[in-house]
Amino acid sequence: MAHGVKRWAVAIAGTLVVVGIPFGAAAVERISEQGAATEAAVAEGADAAGGTGGTAAKADGADDAVDPFEPLDPDAGTPVEPAVDATRIMLLGDSVTQGAGGDWTWRYRLARTLDTAGTAYDFVGPRQVLYDPLTQKSTSSAYLDPAFDQDHVARWGMTLAEQDFPVTTLVTDLRPDVLVEMLGVNDLNHRGDDPAVVAQRVRQLVADARAASPTVDVVLVELPQTWVEGVDEFNAFIHQMALELDTPDARVVSASTAGATPAHTRDGMHPNADGELLIADGVARALQRIGVPTQRRSPTASLRS
């Protein structure tokens, strides 16, 4: 597995200085600009009130537009990342992966399992923000614990049919060793697409990622919302697809979210603390299978750490 980082820390006379590798800032800005253009194009019909969030209808007159993300300073507010041999992990998803203000997020839970295992890793992506339910914009930085690598490629309401960034661009510019993908529930729940059609979009995503990097490993996360029509069938496709596409040089594995129930959510769709732990544990098990050390946690572990 190839490794790399987009920045490193240098101690000079007792001062910590963050230095950017040349491709980092330019790639993040370019991808952010592409994402803003894509979001403007797909704003029609976007679920500004929640994407995967909720079954409640949007209030009359609510703005359907998805706010564009400004290009981000890749170093602002981000913890210093490992200097060498970091496994670059890209987390691609919708609102379940992005999270809302006041969440830990399952990304945080996964980071803690990697930290506990002593794994050198680097979450890569052009975004760090959470969704703000009050403004219905992705502008919040109110993580319950912000002390982790917040980089991600997730957005409230994103679908496989209308992704914000071309996967080939993401993989080419940000060079992940592992792509962790959890999309599809919005295709099924909001677009009403057939599970086989949605699964085919996942297959194309894997093909696009491999076109950009033939050795990239992919983790396909099963959707936890099995009470949504079509999710069980879609998850079966995902599991079978991982078996078909997995190779020694470019792994494809599925991450199980078995056991998730509405009680693992705060609104019927988005994970609460229990749900965050369950998803992170499933991803951690999948990462272990492709050789990334993690320290798995039980979903019954403390929810406050």
C-alpha positions as a Markdown table, in Angstrom:
| # | Residue | x | y | z |
|---|---|---|---|---|
| 1 | Met | 0.0 | 0.0 | 0.0 |
| 2 | Ala | 1.4 | 3.4 | -0.9 |
| 3 | His | 1.5 | 6.1 | 1.7 |
| 4 | Gly | 1.7 | 9.8 | 1.7 |
| 5 | Val | 0.6 | 12.9 | 3.6 |
| 6 | Lys | -0.5 | 16.4 | 2.5 |
| 7 | Arg | 1.2 | 18.3 | 5.3 |
| 8 | Trp | 3.6 | 17.7 | 8.2 |
| 9 | Ala | 4.8 | 19.5 | 11.3 |
| 10 | Val | 8.2 | 20.9 | 11.8 |
| 11 | Ala | 9.5 | 22.1 | 15.2 |
| 12 | Ile | 11.6 | 25.2 | 14.9 |
| 13 | Ala | 12.9 | 26.8 | 18.1 |
| 14 | Gly | 10.0 | 25.3 | 20.0 |
| 15 | Thr | 7.4 | 26.5 | 17.6 |
| 16 | Leu | 5.1 | 24.1 | 15.7 |
| 17 | Val | 4.9 | 25.1 | 12.1 |
| 18 | Val | 2.5 | 23.4 | 9.6 |
| 19 | Val | 4.0 | 23.0 | 6.2 |
| 20 | Gly | 2.0 | 22.1 | 3.1 |
| 21 | Ile | 3.1 | 19.6 | 0.5 |
| 22 | Pro | 2.7 | 21.4 | -2.8 |
| 23 | Phe | -0.2 | 19.4 | -4.2 |
| 24 | Gly | -2.3 | 19.8 | -1.0 |
| 25 | Ala | -3.7 | 23.3 | -1.0 |
| 26 | Ala | -4.1 | 23.5 | -4.8 |
| 27 | Ala | -5.8 | 20.1 | -5.0 |
| 28 | Val | -8.2 | 20.9 | -2.1 |
| 29 | Glu | -9.1 | 24.3 | -3.6 |
| 30 | Arg | -9.6 | 22.8 | -7.1 |
| 31 | Ile | -11.9 | 20.1 | -5.7 |
| 32 | Ser | -13.8 | 22.5 | -3.5 |
| 33 | Glu | -14.5 | 24.8 | -6.6 |
| 34 | Gln | -15.6 | 21.8 | -8.6 |
| 35 | Gly | -17.9 | 20.8 | -5.7 |
| 36 | Ala | -19.5 | 24.2 | -5.5 |
| 37 | Ala | -20.2 | 24.1 | -9.3 |
| 38 | Thr | -21.7 | 20.6 | -9.0 |
| 39 | Glu | -23.8 | 21.5 | -6.0 |
| 40 | Ala | -25.3 | 24.5 | -7.8 |
| 41 | Ala | -26.1 | 22.2 | -10.8 |
| 42 | Val | -27.9 | 19.6 | -8.7 |
| 43 | Ala | -29.6 | 21.9 | -6.2 |
| 44 | Glu | -33.0 | 21.4 | -7.8 |
| 45 | Gly | -34.7 | 18.7 | -5.7 |
| 46 | Ala | -32.0 | 18.5 | -3.1 |
| 47 | Asp | -33.3 | 17.9 | 0.4 |
| 48 | Ala | -32.1 | 20.9 | 2.3 |
| 49 | Ala | -33.9 | 19.9 | 5.4 |
| 50 | Gly | -32.0 | 16.7 | 5.8 |
| 51 | Gly | -31.0 | 14.6 | 2.9 |
| 52 | Thr | -30.8 | 11.2 | 4.7 |
| 53 | Gly | -32.3 | 13.1 | 7.6 |
| 54 | Gly | -35.6 | 12.4 | 8.5 |
| 55 | Thr | -38.9 | 11.4 | 7.2 |
| 56 | Ala | -40.6 | 14.6 | 8.2 |
| 57 | Ala | -41.7 | 16.8 | 5.3 |
| 58 | Lys | -39.8 | 20.0 | 4.6 |
| 59 | Ala | -41.5 | 23.2 | 5.7 |
| 60 | Asp | -43.4 | 25.2 | 3.1 |
| 61 | Gly | -41.1 | 27.7 | 1.4 |
| 62 | Ala | -37.9 | 26.1 | 2.6 |
| 63 | Asp | -35.0 | 26.8 | 0.3 |
| 64 | Asp | -34.1 | 23.8 | -1.8 |
| 65 | Ala | -30.7 | 25.1 | -2.8 |
| 66 | Val | -27.6 | 23.3 | -1.4 |
| 67 | Asp | -25.1 | 25.9 | -0.3 |
| 68 | Pro | -21.8 | 25.8 | -2.2 |
| 69 | Phe | -18.7 | 25.1 | -0.1 |
| 70 | Glu | -16.0 | 27.8 | -0.3 |
| 71 | Pro | -12.5 | 26.6 | -1.0 |
| 72 | Leu | -10.9 | 25.6 | 2.3 |
| 73 | Asp | -7.6 | 26.4 | 3.9 |
| 74 | Pro | -6.4 | 22.8 | 4.3 |
| 75 | Asp | -4.4 | 23.7 | 7.4 |
| 76 | Ala | -6.9 | 25.8 | 9.3 |
| 77 | Gly | -8.0 | 24.2 | 12.5 |
| 78 | Thr | -6.8 | 20.8 | 11.6 |
| 79 | Pro | -4.7 | 18.6 | 13.9 |
| 80 | Val | -1.1 | 18.0 | 12.9 |
| 81 | Glu | -1.0 | 14.7 | 11.0 |
| 82 | Pro | 1.5 | 11.9 | 10.9 |
| 83 | Ala | 4.8 | 12.9 | 9.2 |
| 84 | Val | 5.5 | 9.6 | 7.4 |
| 85 | Asp | 3.9 | 6.3 | 6.5 |
| 86 | Ala | 0.4 | 7.6 | 7.0 |
| 87 | Thr | -2.4 | 5.6 | 5.5 |
| 88 | Arg | -4.5 | 8.1 | 3.6 |
| 89 | Ile | -8.2 | 7.4 | 4.1 |
| 90 | Met | -11.0 | 9.2 | 2.2 |
| 91 | Leu | -14.4 | 9.1 | 3.8 |
| 92 | Leu | -17.1 | 9.7 | 1.1 |
| 93 | Gly | -20.8 | 9.8 | 2.1 |
| 94 | Asp | -23.9 | 11.8 | 2.8 |
| 95 | Ser | -25.3 | 13.3 | 5.9 |
| 96 | Val | -24.7 | 10.2 | 7.9 |
| 97 | Thr | -20.9 | 10.7 | 7.3 |
| 98 | Gln | -20.9 | 14.4 | 7.4 |
| 99 | Gly | -22.9 | 14.8 | 10.7 |
| 100 | Ala | -24.6 | 17.9 | 12.1 |
| 101 | Gly | -23.6 | 20.5 | 14.7 |
| 102 | Gly | -23.5 | 18.9 | 18.1 |
| 103 | Asp | -22.4 | 15.4 | 16.9 |
| 104 | Trp | -19.2 | 13.5 | 17.5 |
| 105 | Thr | -19.8 | 11.8 | 14.1 |
| 106 | Trp | -18.7 | 8.2 | 13.3 |
| 107 | Arg | -15.7 | 9.7 | 11.7 |
| 108 | Tyr | -14.6 | 10.9 | 15.2 |
| 109 | Arg | -15.2 | 7.4 | 16.6 |
| 110 | Leu | -13.2 | 5.8 | 13.8 |
| 111 | Ala | -10.3 | 8.2 | 14.4 |
| 112 | Arg | -10.3 | 7.2 | 18.1 |
| 113 | Thr | -10.0 | 3.5 | 17.2 |
| 114 | Leu | -7.1 | 4.3 | 14.9 |
| 115 | Asp | -5.4 | 6.5 | 17.5 |
| 116 | Thr | -5.8 | 3.7 | 20.1 |
| 117 | Ala | -4.2 | 1.2 | 17.8 |
| 118 | Gly | -1.3 | 3.6 | 17.2 |
| 119 | Thr | -2.0 | 3.7 | 13.4 |
| 120 | Ala | -0.5 | 6.5 | 11.4 |
| 121 | Tyr | -3.4 | 7.8 | 9.2 |
| 122 | Asp | -4.5 | 10.9 | 7.4 |
| 123 | Phe | -8.2 | 11.5 | 6.6 |
| 124 | Val | -8.2 | 13.4 | 3.3 |
| 125 | Gly | -10.9 | 15.5 | 1.7 |
| 126 | Pro | -11.8 | 19.1 | 0.8 |
| 127 | Arg | -14.3 | 19.6 | 3.7 |
| 128 | Gln | -14.3 | 19.7 | 7.4 |
| 129 | Val | -17.7 | 21.3 | 8.2 |
| 130 | Leu | -20.8 | 19.9 | 9.7 |
| 131 | Tyr | -24.4 | 20.6 | 8.7 |
| 132 | Asp | -26.2 | 23.4 | 10.7 |
| 133 | Pro | -29.8 | 22.4 | 11.1 |
| 134 | Leu | -30.8 | 25.9 | 12.1 |
| 135 | Thr | -29.5 | 27.6 | 9.0 |
| 136 | Gln | -29.8 | 24.5 | 6.8 |
| 137 | Lys | -26.3 | 25.1 | 5.5 |
| 138 | Ser | -23.1 | 23.2 | 5.8 |
| 139 | Thr | -21.2 | 25.8 | 7.8 |
| 140 | Ser | -21.0 | 24.4 | 11.3 |
| 141 | Ser | -17.8 | 23.5 | 13.1 |
| 142 | Ala | -19.6 | 22.6 | 16.4 |
| 143 | Tyr | -18.1 | 19.1 | 16.9 |
| 144 | Leu | -18.7 | 17.8 | 20.4 |
| 145 | Asp | -15.0 | 17.0 | 20.3 |
| 146 | Pro | -13.1 | 18.8 | 17.5 |
| 147 | Ala | -9.7 | 17.2 | 18.4 |
| 148 | Phe | -9.4 | 14.9 | 15.4 |
| 149 | Asp | -8.7 | 15.0 | 11.7 |
| 150 | Gln | -12.0 | 16.4 | 10.3 |
| 151 | Asp | -11.2 | 16.1 | 6.6 |
| 152 | His | -14.0 | 14.4 | 4.6 |
| 153 | Val | -15.9 | 14.2 | 1.3 |
| 154 | Ala | -19.5 | 14.1 | 2.6 |
| 155 | Arg | -22.5 | 16.3 | 2.2 |
| 156 | Trp | -26.1 | 16.4 | 3.5 |
| 157 | Gly | -28.3 | 14.9 | 0.8 |
| 158 | Met | -25.6 | 13.7 | -1.5 |
| 159 | Thr | -26.5 | 10.7 | -3.8 |
| 160 | Leu | -24.6 | 8.3 | -5.9 |
| 161 | Ala | -26.5 | 9.6 | -8.9 |
| 162 | Glu | -25.4 | 13.2 | -8.3 |
| 163 | Gln | -22.1 | 13.2 | -6.5 |
| 164 | Asp | -20.4 | 16.6 | -5.8 |
| 165 | Phe | -16.9 | 15.6 | -7.1 |
| 166 | Pro | -15.8 | 13.2 | -9.8 |
| 167 | Val | -14.3 | 10.2 | -8.0 |
| 168 | Thr | -11.4 | 10.2 | -10.5 |
| 169 | Thr | -10.5 | 13.8 | -9.5 |
| 170 | Leu | -10.7 | 13.0 | -5.8 |
| 171 | Val | -8.5 | 10.0 | -6.2 |
| 172 | Thr | -6.0 | 11.6 | -8.6 |
| 173 | Asp | -5.6 | 14.8 | -6.6 |
| 174 | Leu | -5.8 | 13.6 | -3.0 |
| 175 | Arg | -4.3 | 10.2 | -3.5 |
| 176 | Pro | -6.1 | 8.1 | -0.9 |
| 177 | Asp | -4.8 | 4.6 | -0.1 |
| 178 | Val | -8.3 | 3.6 | 1.1 |
| 179 | Leu | -11.6 | 5.0 | -0.1 |
| 180 | Val | -14.4 | 4.4 | 2.4 |
| 181 | Glu | -17.8 | 4.9 | 0.7 |
| 182 | Met | -21.3 | 5.0 | 2.2 |
| 183 | Leu | -23.8 | 6.4 | -0.2 |
| 184 | Gly | -27.1 | 5.2 | -1.6 |
| 185 | Val | -29.8 | 5.7 | 1.0 |
| 186 | Asn | -30.8 | 9.0 | -0.6 |
| 187 | Asp | -31.0 | 7.3 | -4.0 |
| 188 | Leu | -33.4 | 4.8 | -2.6 |
| 189 | Asn | -35.4 | 6.9 | -0.1 |
| 190 | His | -35.6 | 10.2 | -1.9 |
| 191 | Arg | -35.1 | 9.5 | -5.6 |
| 192 | Gly | -37.0 | 6.2 | -5.4 |
| 193 | Asp | -34.4 | 4.4 | -7.5 |
| 194 | Asp | -34.2 | 0.6 | -7.9 |
| 195 | Pro | -31.6 | -1.1 | -5.6 |
| 196 | Ala | -30.0 | -2.8 | -8.5 |
| 197 | Val | -29.6 | 0.5 | -10.3 |
| 198 | Val | -28.1 | 2.1 | -7.2 |
| 199 | Ala | -25.7 | -0.8 | -6.7 |
| 200 | Gln | -24.6 | -0.4 | -10.3 |
| 201 | Arg | -23.6 | 3.2 | -9.5 |
| 202 | Val | -21.4 | 1.8 | -6.7 |
| 203 | Arg | -19.8 | -0.6 | -9.1 |
| 204 | Gln | -19.0 | 2.4 | -11.4 |
| 205 | Leu | -17.6 | 4.4 | -8.5 |
| 206 | Val | -15.1 | 1.5 | -7.8 |
| 207 | Ala | -14.2 | 1.4 | -11.5 |
| 208 | Asp | -13.7 | 5.2 | -11.6 |
| 209 | Ala | -11.5 | 5.1 | -8.5 |
| 210 | Arg | -9.4 | 2.3 | -10.0 |
| 211 | Ala | -9.1 | 4.2 | -13.2 |
| 212 | Ala | -7.4 | 6.9 | -11.3 |
| 213 | Ser | -5.4 | 4.6 | -9.0 |
| 214 | Pro | -5.3 | 0.9 | -9.9 |
| 215 | Thr | -4.1 | 0.0 | -6.4 |
| 216 | Val | -6.6 | 2.0 | -4.3 |
| 217 | Asp | -8.4 | -0.1 | -1.7 |
| 218 | Val | -12.2 | 0.4 | -1.3 |
| 219 | Val | -14.4 | -0.2 | 1.7 |
| 220 | Leu | -18.1 | -0.3 | 0.7 |
| 221 | Val | -20.2 | 0.4 | 3.9 |
| 222 | Glu | -23.5 | -1.3 | 4.0 |
| 223 | Leu | -26.4 | 1.1 | 4.7 |
| 224 | Pro | -27.6 | 0.9 | 8.3 |
| 225 | Gln | -31.2 | 2.0 | 7.6 |
| 226 | Thr | -32.5 | -1.4 | 6.9 |
| 227 | Trp | -36.1 | -0.2 | 7.7 |
| 228 | Val | -36.0 | 1.9 | 4.5 |
| 229 | Glu | -37.4 | 0.2 | 1.5 |
| 230 | Gly | -34.8 | -1.3 | -0.8 |
| 231 | Val | -31.9 | -1.1 | 1.7 |
| 232 | Asp | -31.7 | -4.8 | 2.5 |
| 233 | Glu | -31.6 | -5.7 | -1.2 |
| 234 | Phe | -29.0 | -3.0 | -1.9 |
| 235 | Asn | -26.8 | -4.3 | 1.0 |
| 236 | Ala | -26.9 | -7.8 | -0.5 |
| 237 | Phe | -25.7 | -6.4 | -3.8 |
| 238 | Ile | -22.9 | -4.5 | -2.0 |
| 239 | His | -21.7 | -7.7 | -0.2 |
| 240 | Gln | -21.7 | -9.7 | -3.4 |
| 241 | Met | -20.0 | -6.9 | -5.3 |
| 242 | Ala | -17.1 | -6.8 | -2.8 |
| 243 | Leu | -16.6 | -10.5 | -3.2 |
| 244 | Glu | -16.5 | -10.1 | -7.0 |
| 245 | Leu | -14.2 | -7.1 | -7.2 |
| 246 | Asp | -11.7 | -7.9 | -4.4 |
| 247 | Thr | -8.2 | -8.6 | -5.7 |
| 248 | Pro | -4.9 | -9.0 | -3.8 |
| 249 | Asp | -3.5 | -5.7 | -5.3 |
| 250 | Ala | -6.7 | -3.6 | -4.9 |
| 251 | Arg | -8.9 | -4.8 | -2.1 |
| 252 | Val | -12.7 | -4.3 | -2.1 |
| 253 | Val | -14.4 | -5.3 | 1.1 |
| 254 | Ser | -17.8 | -4.6 | 2.6 |
| 255 | Ala | -18.3 | -3.1 | 6.1 |
| 256 | Ser | -21.2 | -4.5 | 8.0 |
| 257 | Thr | -23.6 | -2.4 | 9.9 |
| 258 | Ala | -25.7 | -5.4 | 10.9 |
| 259 | Gly | -27.8 | -4.9 | 14.0 |
| 260 | Ala | -28.6 | -1.2 | 13.4 |
| 261 | Thr | -32.2 | -0.3 | 14.3 |
| 262 | Pro | -34.1 | 3.0 | 14.6 |
| 263 | Ala | -32.9 | 3.1 | 18.2 |
| 264 | His | -29.4 | 3.7 | 16.9 |
| 265 | Thr | -30.6 | 7.0 | 15.3 |
| 266 | Arg | -31.8 | 10.3 | 16.7 |
| 267 | Asp | -34.5 | 10.9 | 14.1 |
| 268 | Gly | -35.0 | 7.6 | 12.3 |
| 269 | Met | -32.2 | 8.1 | 9.8 |
| 270 | His | -29.1 | 9.8 | 11.4 |
| 271 | Pro | -27.0 | 8.0 | 13.9 |
| 272 | Asn | -27.0 | 8.9 | 17.6 |
| 273 | Ala | -23.9 | 8.1 | 19.7 |
| 274 | Asp | -24.8 | 4.4 | 19.7 |
| 275 | Gly | -25.2 | 4.4 | 15.9 |
| 276 | Glu | -21.9 | 6.3 | 15.5 |
| 277 | Leu | -20.1 | 3.6 | 17.4 |
| 278 | Leu | -21.8 | 0.8 | 15.4 |
| 279 | Ile | -20.9 | 2.3 | 12.1 |
| 280 | Ala | -17.3 | 3.0 | 13.2 |
| 281 | Asp | -16.9 | -0.5 | 14.5 |
| 282 | Gly | -18.0 | -1.9 | 11.2 |
| 283 | Val | -15.6 | 0.2 | 9.2 |
| 284 | Ala | -12.8 | -0.6 | 11.7 |
| 285 | Arg | -13.4 | -4.3 | 11.1 |
| 286 | Ala | -13.3 | -3.8 | 7.3 |
| 287 | Leu | -10.0 | -1.8 | 7.6 |
| 288 | Gln | -8.5 | -4.6 | 9.7 |
| 289 | Arg | -9.2 | -7.0 | 6.8 |
| 290 | Ile | -7.2 | -4.9 | 4.4 |
| 291 | Gly | -4.3 | -4.5 | 6.8 |
| 292 | Val | -5.0 | -1.2 | 8.5 |
| 293 | Pro | -4.6 | -1.7 | 12.3 |
| 294 | Thr | -7.5 | -0.5 | 14.3 |
| 295 | Gln | -8.6 | -1.0 | 17.9 |
| 296 | Arg | -12.2 | -2.0 | 17.7 |
| 297 | Arg | -14.7 | -0.8 | 20.2 |
| 298 | Ser | -17.9 | -2.4 | 21.3 |
| 299 | Pro | -21.0 | -0.4 | 20.6 |
| 300 | Thr | -21.7 | -0.7 | 24.3 |
| 301 | Ala | -18.5 | 1.2 | 25.2 |
| 302 | Ser | -18.7 | 4.6 | 26.8 |
| 303 | Leu | -20.4 | 7.1 | 24.6 |
| 304 | Arg | -18.6 | 10.0 | 26.1 |
| 305 | Ser | -15.1 | 9.3 | 24.9 |
